[in-house]
């Protein structure tokens, strides 16, 4: 799909702020604001229905042209998150005490990375993209992968 959009003539990425939706393992709202021509701050407010929780993620992202296609850019970055989950939904069945009922709430603070590809459709004006976002929860441990698609209105 990205190649098709590149062929139909996109322009260079030149928006300053985008607001939209992110759909993946953790789905929610995303806001990206460029602080330099090749660097942005992205905030993601997401929910994980499986674990009944909410996570706020902030990422610093660098952008670079991809495949010599106008409007198509790679981005990569690092950041952190803070999340809140209901304990009885957070602990999985592989936990050694899976039969125990957990009434506690779980607070997770951690480190996130991101690697993605974004295409700016200047005529609409929207961006579409896909990313992979590995993260580690510090207090409760464990590393996880989150993949998602996003769509943003840009201005």
Beta strands, then each sheet from edge to edge (+ up, - down):
strand 1: 17-24
strand 2: 27-36
strand 3: 39-48
strand 4: 53-65
strand 5: 72-86
strand 6: 105-121
strand 7: 126-137
strand 8: 143-154
sheet 1: 1+ 2- 3+ 4- 5+ 6- 7+ 8- 1+
end
